[in-house]
Amino acid sequence: MILDAQSFLQQLHNTAPFDAQIHTAVAEICTRIKQEGDRALVAYTKAFDGHVPTSLEVPQHMLKEAYDTLDIELRQALEHSYARIAQYQSQIRYNDGDATNDMYETYHPLERVGIYVPGGKASYPSTVLMTATLAKVAGVSDIIVVTPSQNGNIAQSVLAACWITGVTRVFQVGGAQSIAALAYGTETIPKVDKIVGPGNQYVAYAKKYVYGEVGIDQIAGPSEIAIIIDTSCDLDDITYDIFAQAEHDELARTFVISEDKALLQYLERHIQTKIAYAERKAILTESMQHHHYLIHTESFEDSCRVLNDIAPEHASIQTKSPQQYVPYIHYVGSLFLGRWSPEAMGDYIAGPSHVLPTNGTARFQHGLSVNDFLTKHTVIQLSKETYDHTYHDAVLLAQDEALYNHQRSLLIRKKR
């Protein structure tokens, strides 16, 4: 069904992205992990995954073996992706620099970070690349990965990616319990300074629950893409860009925006033809039945307004002149322009991280970058000239706030 912009936005704003009932269960999990450590961690792993591995930690030699025995072409693909990500992140990394002669900022890498790599339905070596590489470039010395095993095993490509990116330790646990373990520490899993990486609603709520005990990157919802199209686009391109997003899981959201209603109608029929033969059809069908939107807009400005209101994780502009949208798109995790920049390239190899804000949080949150693995502080070393020029006003402010020892601290220097 094709919606006009107003009807769509009303429906969008009335949609609850998370199941709030999960919060109570997550709070209980986190509390038990904090109190009972490994005992609770093992119990939850057995309950949710159906088994308990012989060892929660994957030996380091298994990462190297996975790398050495991986299909050579796949290994080269992982290394190519790693190199591109590392190069891009190195270029945008913050470095110390003088803002003025009196004051500047200095940056330091976090000491220990935890990375959540989803598992269960599929394996995601790309998530290792898009997180651990950033931590490595930042200079983090201790990089911990937690990931649920599949039938008692972690995919070879995931372990190989951990080796390539220099991951320090890998634990085969997942879900909210692994987030709590990273936040509080257990007998086996060390406490970290920050937790990053995508996951399901339990993982998202767990990160929200432990925030403050540790830092987090964001509270992520289901994956999503919004695409603006005109008659210059290729409908096959658009259809498979939609499928690429929808196949993540049944809750993935896809939006297509166009000023051309007939084009949206053509696309709707094209999608129905293609989905009948698509792989992962069950997931695609469920996602698109409940979370797929075709939106007809009245103008260029209307299209930009709708996209900014969605504030999607990914936005793709596949029109005759995609560059013209850039100044007007303010809220998006990552923006892809033109046919040769499909969102799937961003998932794997472009360079920026694919860990991005979802569910409208792009209005105030950016995608993960190397700089999220750095802390900074200001250095203030005022010259006597600057002090003489500024101290009197500071004295007046201290007096107004009735903080008389602040005032004395400033005045004593002049009396000397």
Salt bridges, closest charged atoms under 4 A:
GLU36 OE1 - ARG32 NH2 3.05
GLU36 OE1 - ARG39 NH2 3.76
GLU57 OE1 - ARG169 NH2 2.78
GLU65 OE2 - HIS61 ND1 3.00
ASP68 OD2 - LYS64 NZ 2.76
GLU105 OE2 - LYS376 NZ 3.36
ASP142 OD2 - ARG112 NE 2.72
GLU213 OE2 - LYS191 NZ 3.33
ASP217 OD1 - LYS207 NZ 2.64
GLU224 OE1 - ARG253 NH2 2.78
ASP234 OD2 - ARG339 NH2 3.96
ASP236 OD1 - HIS270 NE2 2.53
ASP236 OD1 - LYS274 NZ 3.76
ASP237 OD2 - ARG339 NE 2.51
GLU247 OE1 - ARG280 NE 3.38
GLU250 OE1 - LYS121 NZ 2.87
GLU286 OE2 - HIS290 NE2 3.57
ASP302 OD1 - ARG305 NH2 2.78
GLU313 OE1 - HIS314 ND1 3.61
GLU343 OE2 - HIS314 NE2 3.07
ASP347 OD2 - HIS248 NE2 3.95
ASP372 OD1 - HIS366 NE2 3.30
ASP388 OD2 - LYS384 NZ 2.88
ASP388 OD1 - LYS414 NZ 2.77
